[in-house]
Amino acid sequence: MRSVILWGPGRRAEGMNESDGEAGTGKLWGGRFGEATDAFIERFTASVGFDSRLWRHDIAGSIAHATMLAEADVLTEGEARQIVAGLEAIRCEIEQGRFAWSVELEDVHMNIEAALTERIGEVGKKLHTGRSRNDQVATDLRLYARGELDELRGLLWRLRSALVELAEREAGTIMPGFTHLQSAQPVTFGHHMLAWQEMLSRDDARLADCRRRINVSPLGAAALAGTSYPVNPARTAELLGFDAAAGNSLDAVSDRDFVIELAAAGSLLMVHLSRMSEELVLWMSAQFGFVDLPDRFCTGSSIMPQKKNPDVPELVRGKSGRVVGHLLSLLTLMKSQPLAYNKDNQEDKEPIFDTLDTLKDCVFAFSELVPAIECRREAMREAAGANYATATDLADYLVRKGLPFRDAHGVTGKAVAHAIGQGKKLAELSLPELRSFSGLIEANAYEVLSVEGSVAARNHPGGTAPTRVRQAAAAARKALAAEASAQRDAGASSSIS
């Protein structure tokens, strides 16, 4: 493990040795301090335990910064080559698990800078010229968020594609549609799956929009006011695949609204996954019996051998609260901070790290689960025909016969009340019974009282008719193909090796 704390008294006088550094605070900012940091405070304020996951992005940002400094004649070409080579060697060391992280070095940035100076000597100390940990960490976090967001969108694309395929497969499968969790009107299972896909497509659009605001480079802002060195923020932005450099140095280092926005979009996504989970849990229950999931997505009971529990959707439903909680944490973190950077912002990382980990896991789990859903078609159809779900179709039939809708509604309501009293379905009432409520009812009314007739009648764009479901699925598939192409292009222009 490295013994020299390079950000110790900082720019040591010529000839100062390691023991001289330990005589003071041992910190870069220690010139005006007369005692070392308390051991507990050192651990309490350190962030390397969680921000070390930013190492790849920190190295990428440092390579871009060194390249720009050489182009601006702040570093020589030889110095930049040494720095880049040293950083590449550290990259390999971390990838191979041979890098020793030190709490004494406080964070990911200083661990890597210390290792660089240890590896290449005095030249390594020049890397931080024209840069602060304030713009460095903001850059790292934006690079991290961008990469994780792109990965999340790829997983979301896979889930949405699975929903489209399931919708096509079950385009003609009839099930009850619900309002207030009461049987309302027959719909098709394919139509229901496309409703889920629509929800997730909006989530993806929010993530794509969020990405635009993430993809701005803070490098060049330094601590808060910019730097007196002739840096070129547009060049580092270009090297890192950002769309632009930040327009204001104070704002660049002090706000985490891009993290909050990502957490907000993620919270909405988790709310949608939670609603989907709730429906799957209900549908798998004995009381519904609409779907089944393979055993690999379920667990049993330690005491009740007959149980098959839908643990995956239940866990996803539960994890929605975790992500929404992180959003509240981040909002609270930022609400009272004056400009510019404050140590509070160290607390932004764990919530967004866990948010993105949770989002990716949940979306991946659903992308595996959805193609495995097994529909119990007969149970669904039977339930769709129960509880007078085609009553609205009878009212619509009467309207087409010339009766005002409000009157048709009243006639149908009386027919339903009569059927309930007789213990019959509407379609089981005789024609004379039906005609006792309206002489407009004829034998062809039975066509609209079937669940097949009911769904087929909703043959308009956005409707539940099987033909419309297949058309909507084809359109969704085409849109997904276009999105995949756009994501590939965006990823190629902003990848971090």
C-alpha positions as CSV (number, residue, x, y, z in Angstrom):
1,M,0.0,0.0,0.0
2,R,1.2,3.5,-0.8
3,S,2.7,5.2,2.3
4,V,3.0,8.7,0.9
5,I,-0.2,10.8,1.1
6,L,0.4,13.0,-1.9
7,W,-2.2,15.4,-1.1
8,G,-0.5,15.7,2.3
9,P,1.1,19.1,2.8
10,G,0.8,19.3,-1.0
11,R,3.5,21.0,-2.9
12,R,6.3,20.1,-0.6
13,A,9.4,22.2,-0.5
14,E,12.4,20.7,-2.3
15,G,14.0,18.1,-0.2
16,M,11.1,17.5,2.1
17,N,10.8,13.8,2.9
18,E,7.8,11.6,3.8
19,S,8.3,12.0,7.6
20,D,8.3,15.8,7.1
21,G,4.8,15.5,5.6
22,E,3.5,13.5,8.5
23,A,4.7,16.2,10.9
24,G,1.7,18.4,9.9
25,T,-1.7,17.3,9.0
26,G,-0.7,15.0,6.2
27,K,-3.3,16.7,3.9
28,L,-3.1,18.8,0.8
29,W,-5.2,21.4,2.5
30,G,-3.2,21.2,5.7
31,G,-1.0,24.3,5.4
32,R,-3.1,26.4,7.8
33,F,-3.9,23.4,10.2
34,G,-1.8,22.6,13.2
35,E,-2.9,19.1,14.0
36,A,-3.7,15.9,12.0
37,T,-7.3,14.9,11.2
38,D,-8.9,12.8,13.9
39,A,-9.0,9.1,12.9
40,F,-12.8,8.9,13.2
41,I,-13.3,12.1,11.2
42,E,-10.9,10.7,8.5
43,R,-13.1,7.6,8.2
44,F,-16.3,9.6,8.5
45,T,-15.5,12.0,5.7
46,A,-13.8,9.4,3.4
47,S,-15.8,8.3,0.3
48,V,-13.5,5.8,-1.3
49,G,-15.6,3.0,0.1
50,F,-18.3,3.7,-2.4
51,D,-17.0,6.2,-5.0
52,S,-14.2,3.8,-6.0
53,R,-16.7,2.4,-8.6
54,L,-16.1,5.7,-10.5
55,W,-12.5,4.7,-11.2
56,R,-13.0,4.0,-14.9
57,H,-14.7,7.4,-15.4
58,D,-12.0,9.1,-13.3
59,I,-9.3,7.7,-15.4
60,A,-11.1,8.6,-18.7
61,G,-11.6,12.2,-17.4
62,S,-7.9,12.5,-16.4
63,I,-6.7,11.2,-19.8
64,A,-8.9,13.8,-21.6
65,H,-7.7,16.5,-19.2
66,A,-4.0,15.6,-19.7
67,T,-4.5,15.5,-23.5
68,M,-6.1,18.9,-23.5
69,L,-3.4,20.4,-21.3
70,A,-0.8,19.2,-23.8
71,E,-2.7,20.7,-26.7
72,A,-2.9,24.0,-24.7
73,D,0.9,23.9,-24.0
74,V,0.4,23.6,-20.3
75,L,2.0,20.2,-20.4
76,T,4.6,19.0,-22.9
77,E,3.7,16.2,-25.2
78,G,6.2,14.0,-23.3
79,E,4.6,14.7,-20.0
80,A,1.1,14.0,-21.3
81,R,2.3,10.7,-22.8
82,Q,3.8,9.7,-19.4
83,I,0.6,10.6,-17.6
84,V,-1.6,8.8,-20.0
85,A,0.6,5.7,-20.0
86,G,0.6,5.8,-16.2
87,L,-3.1,6.0,-16.1
88,E,-3.5,3.2,-18.5
89,A,-1.3,1.0,-16.3
90,I,-3.4,1.9,-13.3
91,R,-6.5,1.0,-15.3
92,C,-5.1,-2.5,-15.9
93,E,-4.1,-2.8,-12.2
94,I,-7.6,-2.0,-11.1
95,E,-9.2,-4.4,-13.6
96,Q,-7.0,-7.2,-12.4
97,G,-7.9,-6.5,-8.8
98,R,-4.3,-5.6,-7.8
99,F,-5.0,-2.0,-6.8
100,A,-4.8,-1.2,-3.1
101,W,-7.5,1.4,-2.2
102,S,-6.6,3.6,0.8
103,V,-9.1,5.3,3.2
104,E,-6.3,7.7,4.1
105,L,-6.4,8.9,0.5
106,E,-10.0,9.8,1.0
107,D,-11.6,9.3,-2.4
108,V,-11.2,7.7,-5.8
109,H,-9.5,10.8,-7.3
110,M,-6.7,11.0,-4.8
111,N,-6.1,7.2,-4.7
112,I,-5.6,7.3,-8.5
113,E,-3.5,10.4,-8.5
114,A,-1.3,9.1,-5.7
115,A,-0.8,5.9,-7.6
116,L,0.1,7.8,-10.7
117,T,2.7,9.9,-8.9
118,E,4.1,6.9,-7.3
119,R,4.4,5.2,-10.7
120,I,5.8,8.1,-12.9
121,G,7.2,10.5,-10.3
122,E,6.9,14.3,-10.3
123,V,5.2,14.5,-13.6
124,G,2.1,12.9,-12.0
125,K,1.7,15.9,-9.8
126,K,1.1,18.1,-12.9
127,L,-2.1,16.2,-13.8
128,H,-4.3,18.3,-11.5
129,T,-3.2,21.6,-13.1
130,G,-6.3,23.7,-14.0
131,R,-8.6,21.2,-12.3
132,S,-10.3,20.7,-8.9
133,R,-11.9,17.7,-7.3
134,N,-15.1,19.7,-7.6
135,D,-15.2,19.6,-11.4
136,Q,-13.5,16.3,-11.5
137,V,-16.2,14.5,-9.4
138,A,-19.0,16.2,-11.3
139,T,-17.5,14.9,-14.5
140,D,-17.0,11.4,-13.2
141,L,-20.6,11.3,-12.0
142,R,-22.0,12.5,-15.3
143,L,-19.9,9.9,-17.2
144,Y,-21.1,7.2,-14.8
145,A,-24.7,8.3,-15.0
146,R,-24.6,8.4,-18.8
147,G,-23.1,5.0,-19.1
148,E,-25.5,3.4,-16.6
149,L,-28.5,5.2,-18.2
150,D,-27.5,3.8,-21.6
151,E,-27.2,0.3,-20.2
152,L,-30.6,0.7,-18.5
153,R,-32.2,1.8,-21.7
154,G,-30.8,-1.2,-23.5
155,L,-32.4,-3.5,-20.8
156,L,-35.6,-1.6,-21.1
157,W,-35.7,-2.0,-24.8
158,R,-35.3,-5.8,-24.3
159,L,-38.3,-5.8,-21.9
160,R,-40.5,-3.7,-24.2
161,S,-39.6,-6.0,-27.1
162,A,-40.7,-9.0,-25.0
163,L,-44.0,-7.3,-24.2
164,V,-44.6,-6.7,-27.9
165,E,-43.9,-10.4,-28.7
166,L,-46.2,-11.5,-25.9
167,A,-48.9,-9.1,-27.2
168,E,-48.6,-10.6,-30.7
169,R,-48.8,-14.1,-29.3
170,E,-51.9,-13.4,-27.2
171,A,-53.6,-10.9,-29.4
172,G,-56.8,-12.9,-29.4
173,T,-56.7,-14.1,-25.8
174,I,-59.7,-12.6,-24.0
175,M,-59.6,-11.5,-20.4
176,P,-61.6,-9.2,-18.1
177,G,-60.6,-5.6,-18.1
178,F,-61.0,-3.9,-14.7
179,T,-61.9,-0.5,-13.2
180,H,-61.8,-0.2,-9.4
181,L,-60.6,-3.8,-9.6
182,Q,-64.1,-4.7,-10.6
183,S,-64.8,-6.6,-13.8
184,A,-65.6,-3.9,-16.4
185,Q,-65.4,-4.9,-20.0
186,P,-63.7,-7.7,-21.9
187,V,-60.3,-6.9,-23.3
188,T,-57.5,-8.9,-24.9
189,F,-54.4,-9.9,-23.0
190,G,-52.3,-8.6,-25.9
191,H,-54.0,-5.2,-25.5
192,H,-53.1,-5.3,-21.8
193,M,-49.4,-6.1,-22.6
194,L,-49.3,-3.2,-25.0
195,A,-50.6,-0.9,-22.3
196,W,-47.6,-1.9,-20.2
197,Q,-45.4,-1.3,-23.2
198,E,-46.8,2.2,-23.6
199,M,-46.0,3.0,-20.0
200,L,-42.4,1.8,-20.4
201,S,-42.0,3.7,-23.7
202,R,-42.7,6.9,-21.9
203,D,-40.2,5.9,-19.2
204,D,-37.6,5.4,-22.0
205,A,-38.5,8.8,-23.5
206,R,-37.9,10.4,-20.1
207,L,-34.6,8.7,-19.7
208,A,-33.5,9.8,-23.2
209,D,-34.5,13.4,-22.4
210,C,-32.6,13.2,-19.1
211,R,-29.5,12.0,-21.0
212,R,-29.3,15.3,-22.9
213,R,-28.9,17.2,-19.6
214,I,-26.5,14.7,-18.2
215,N,-24.3,14.9,-21.2
216,V,-22.6,18.2,-20.4
217,S,-19.0,18.5,-19.3
218,P,-18.1,20.3,-16.1
219,L,-14.3,20.1,-16.7
220,G,-12.8,23.6,-16.8
221,A,-15.0,24.9,-14.0
222,A,-12.2,23.9,-11.5
223,A,-13.2,24.7,-7.9
224,L,-16.0,27.2,-8.7
225,A,-14.6,30.2,-10.7
226,G,-12.8,28.5,-13.6
227,T,-9.0,28.6,-13.9
228,S,-6.3,31.0,-15.0
229,Y,-4.7,28.3,-17.2
230,P,-5.6,28.4,-20.9
231,V,-7.8,25.3,-20.7
232,N,-10.2,24.3,-23.5
233,P,-13.4,22.9,-22.0
234,A,-14.9,22.3,-25.4
235,R,-12.0,20.0,-26.2
236,T,-12.3,17.8,-23.1
237,A,-16.0,17.7,-23.7
238,E,-15.3,16.4,-27.2
239,L,-12.8,13.8,-26.0
240,L,-15.3,12.4,-23.5
241,G,-18.2,12.3,-25.8
242,F,-20.2,15.1,-24.2
243,D,-22.5,17.2,-26.2
244,A,-21.1,20.5,-24.8
245,A,-19.2,22.1,-22.0
246,A,-21.0,23.7,-19.1
247,G,-21.8,27.4,-19.6
248,N,-21.2,28.5,-16.0
249,S,-18.5,27.4,-13.7
250,L,-20.5,27.9,-10.5
251,D,-23.4,25.9,-11.7
252,A,-21.2,23.2,-13.2
253,V,-19.7,22.1,-9.9
254,S,-22.6,22.8,-7.5
255,D,-25.8,21.3,-8.8
256,R,-26.9,17.7,-8.9
257,D,-30.2,18.2,-10.6
258,F,-29.1,15.8,-13.3
259,V,-28.8,13.1,-10.6
260,I,-32.2,14.0,-9.2
261,E,-33.8,14.0,-12.6
262,L,-32.4,10.5,-13.3
263,A,-33.7,9.3,-9.9
264,A,-37.1,10.9,-10.7
265,A,-37.3,9.1,-14.1
266,G,-36.2,6.0,-12.4
267,S,-38.9,6.3,-9.7
268,L,-41.6,6.6,-12.3
269,L,-40.2,3.5,-14.1
270,M,-40.3,1.6,-10.8
271,V,-43.9,2.7,-10.1
272,H,-44.8,1.2,-13.5
273,L,-42.9,-2.0,-12.8
274,S,-44.6,-2.1,-9.4
275,R,-48.1,-1.8,-11.0
276,M,-47.1,-4.6,-13.4
277,S,-45.9,-6.7,-10.5
278,E,-49.2,-6.2,-8.6
279,E,-51.2,-7.4,-11.6
280,L,-49.0,-10.5,-12.0
281,V,-49.3,-11.3,-8.3
282,L,-53.1,-11.0,-8.5
283,W,-53.3,-13.0,-11.7
284,M,-51.2,-15.8,-10.3
285,S,-53.4,-16.2,-7.2
286,A,-55.9,-19.0,-7.0
287,Q,-58.7,-16.4,-6.8
288,F,-57.8,-15.2,-10.4
289,G,-55.8,-18.1,-11.9
290,F,-55.1,-16.1,-15.1
291,V,-51.4,-16.8,-15.5
292,D,-48.6,-19.0,-14.3
293,L,-44.9,-18.4,-14.1
294,P,-42.2,-21.1,-14.4
295,D,-40.8,-22.4,-11.2
296,R,-37.5,-20.7,-11.7
297,F,-39.1,-17.3,-11.0
298,C,-40.9,-18.5,-7.9
299,T,-40.2,-19.9,-4.4
300,G,-42.0,-22.2,-2.0
301,S,-43.0,-21.9,1.6
302,S,-41.0,-23.3,4.5
303,I,-44.1,-24.6,6.2
304,M,-46.8,-24.9,3.5
305,P,-45.7,-27.4,0.8
306,Q,-48.4,-26.5,-1.7
307,K,-47.3,-22.8,-2.0
308,K,-45.8,-21.3,-5.2
309,N,-45.0,-17.7,-4.4
310,P,-44.3,-15.0,-7.1
311,D,-41.3,-13.7,-5.4
312,V,-39.8,-11.8,-8.4
313,P,-42.8,-9.5,-9.0
314,E,-43.2,-9.1,-5.2
315,L,-39.6,-8.0,-4.8
316,V,-39.8,-5.6,-7.7
317,R,-43.0,-4.2,-6.2
318,G,-41.1,-3.7,-2.9
319,K,-38.0,-2.2,-4.4
320,S,-40.1,0.6,-5.9
321,G,-40.2,2.2,-2.4
322,R,-36.4,1.9,-2.2
323,V,-35.9,4.0,-5.4
324,V,-38.6,6.5,-4.5
325,G,-36.9,6.9,-1.2
326,H,-33.6,7.7,-2.9
327,L,-35.3,10.4,-4.9
328,L,-36.6,12.0,-1.7
329,S,-33.1,11.7,-0.2
330,L,-31.5,13.5,-3.2
331,L,-34.1,16.3,-3.3
332,T,-33.6,16.9,0.4
333,L,-29.8,16.8,0.0
334,M,-29.9,19.7,-2.5
335,K,-32.7,21.9,-1.2
336,S,-30.7,24.1,1.2
337,Q,-27.2,24.3,-0.4
338,P,-25.8,27.7,-1.3
339,L,-23.5,27.9,-4.3
340,A,-21.1,26.4,-5.0
341,Y,-19.8,23.0,-4.0
342,N,-20.5,21.7,-0.5
343,K,-19.4,18.5,1.2
344,D,-23.1,17.5,1.4
345,N,-22.8,16.4,-2.3
346,Q,-20.7,13.5,-1.2
347,E,-24.0,12.0,-0.2
348,D,-25.3,12.0,-3.7
349,K,-23.5,8.9,-4.8
350,E,-24.8,6.1,-2.7
351,P,-28.5,6.9,-3.5
352,I,-27.9,7.1,-7.3
353,F,-25.6,4.1,-7.3
354,D,-28.2,2.0,-5.6
355,T,-31.0,3.5,-7.7
356,L,-29.3,2.5,-10.9
357,D,-28.3,-0.9,-9.6
358,T,-31.9,-1.6,-8.5
359,L,-33.4,-0.3,-11.8
360,K,-31.1,-2.5,-13.9
361,D,-31.8,-5.6,-11.8
362,C,-35.6,-5.1,-11.9
363,V,-35.8,-4.4,-15.6
364,F,-33.5,-7.4,-16.3
365,A,-35.6,-9.6,-14.1
366,F,-38.8,-8.6,-15.9
367,S,-37.2,-9.0,-19.4
368,E,-36.5,-12.6,-18.4
369,L,-39.9,-13.1,-16.8
370,V,-42.2,-11.6,-19.4
371,P,-41.5,-14.1,-22.2
372,A,-42.1,-17.0,-19.8
373,I,-45.6,-15.9,-18.8
374,E,-48.1,-18.7,-19.4
375,C,-51.7,-17.6,-20.0
376,R,-54.5,-19.7,-18.7
377,R,-56.8,-18.8,-21.6
378,E,-59.9,-20.6,-20.6
379,A,-59.9,-19.2,-17.1
380,M,-59.4,-15.7,-18.5
381,R,-62.2,-16.1,-21.0
382,E,-64.6,-17.5,-18.3
383,A,-63.8,-14.5,-16.1
384,A,-64.3,-12.1,-19.0
385,G,-67.9,-13.3,-19.5
386,A,-68.8,-13.1,-15.8
387,N,-70.2,-10.1,-13.9
388,Y,-72.1,-8.7,-16.9
389,A,-69.0,-7.3,-18.6
390,T,-70.8,-7.0,-21.9
391,A,-73.6,-4.8,-20.5
392,T,-72.0,-1.7,-22.2
393,D,-72.2,-3.5,-25.5
394,L,-76.0,-4.0,-25.1
395,A,-76.3,-0.2,-24.3
396,D,-74.3,0.6,-27.4
397,Y,-76.5,-1.8,-29.5
398,L,-79.6,0.2,-28.3
399,V,-77.9,3.5,-29.2
400,R,-77.3,2.2,-32.7
401,K,-81.0,1.4,-32.8
402,G,-81.8,5.1,-32.1
403,L,-82.2,5.2,-28.4
404,P,-80.4,8.0,-26.6
405,F,-77.4,6.7,-24.6
406,R,-78.7,7.7,-21.2
407,D,-82.0,5.9,-21.9
408,A,-80.0,2.9,-23.2
409,H,-77.9,2.9,-20.1
410,G,-81.1,2.7,-18.0
411,V,-82.6,-0.1,-20.0
412,T,-79.5,-2.1,-19.8
413,G,-79.2,-1.5,-16.0
414,K,-82.7,-2.9,-15.5
415,A,-81.8,-6.0,-17.7
416,V,-78.7,-6.6,-15.6
417,A,-80.7,-6.3,-12.3
418,H,-83.2,-8.8,-13.7
419,A,-80.4,-11.2,-14.8
420,I,-78.8,-11.0,-11.3
421,G,-82.2,-11.8,-9.7
422,Q,-82.5,-14.8,-12.1
423,G,-78.9,-16.0,-11.5
424,K,-78.2,-15.8,-15.2
425,K,-75.8,-14.1,-17.5
426,L,-77.2,-11.4,-19.9
427,A,-76.6,-13.8,-22.8
428,E,-78.7,-16.5,-21.0
429,L,-81.8,-14.3,-20.9
430,S,-84.4,-15.3,-23.4
431,L,-85.3,-12.9,-26.2
432,P,-88.7,-12.2,-24.7
433,E,-87.1,-11.4,-21.4
434,L,-84.7,-8.9,-23.1
435,R,-87.5,-7.4,-25.2
436,S,-89.5,-6.8,-22.0
437,F,-87.0,-4.0,-21.3
438,S,-87.0,-2.6,-24.9
439,G,-88.8,-3.5,-28.0
440,L,-85.7,-2.4,-30.0
441,I,-83.9,-5.6,-28.9
442,E,-83.8,-8.3,-31.6
443,A,-82.1,-11.7,-32.0
444,N,-78.9,-10.2,-33.3
445,A,-78.4,-8.6,-29.9
446,Y,-76.9,-11.9,-28.7
447,E,-73.9,-11.2,-31.1
448,V,-72.8,-8.2,-29.0
449,L,-73.4,-10.1,-25.7
450,S,-70.6,-12.5,-26.4
451,V,-67.1,-11.6,-25.2
452,E,-65.7,-12.3,-28.7
453,G,-68.2,-9.9,-30.2
454,S,-67.4,-7.3,-27.5
455,V,-63.7,-7.2,-28.2
456,A,-64.1,-7.4,-31.9
457,A,-66.4,-4.4,-31.8
458,R,-63.5,-2.2,-30.4
459,N,-61.9,-2.2,-33.9
460,H,-60.4,1.3,-33.9
461,P,-56.9,2.7,-33.4
462,G,-56.0,2.1,-29.8
463,G,-58.8,-0.4,-29.3
464,T,-58.7,-3.9,-27.9
465,A,-59.8,-5.8,-31.0
466,P,-57.3,-8.5,-32.0
467,T,-56.7,-7.0,-35.4
468,R,-55.9,-3.7,-33.8
469,V,-53.6,-5.3,-31.3
470,R,-51.6,-7.0,-34.0
471,Q,-51.3,-3.7,-35.9
472,A,-50.3,-1.8,-32.8
473,A,-47.7,-4.5,-32.0
474,A,-46.2,-4.2,-35.5
475,A,-46.0,-0.4,-35.1
476,A,-44.3,-0.8,-31.7
477,R,-41.9,-3.3,-33.1
478,K,-40.9,-0.8,-35.9
479,A,-40.5,2.0,-33.4
480,L,-38.3,-0.2,-31.2
481,A,-36.1,-1.0,-34.2
482,A,-35.6,2.7,-34.8
483,E,-34.8,3.3,-31.2
484,A,-32.2,0.6,-31.1
485,S,-30.5,2.2,-34.1
486,A,-30.5,5.6,-32.4
487,Q,-29.1,4.1,-29.2
488,R,-26.3,2.4,-31.0
489,D,-25.3,5.7,-32.6
490,A,-25.4,7.5,-29.3
491,G,-23.4,4.8,-27.6
492,A,-20.7,4.8,-30.3
493,S,-20.2,8.6,-29.9
494,S,-19.9,8.6,-26.1
495,S,-18.4,5.3,-25.0
496,I,-15.8,5.2,-22.3
497,S,-13.2,2.5,-22.9
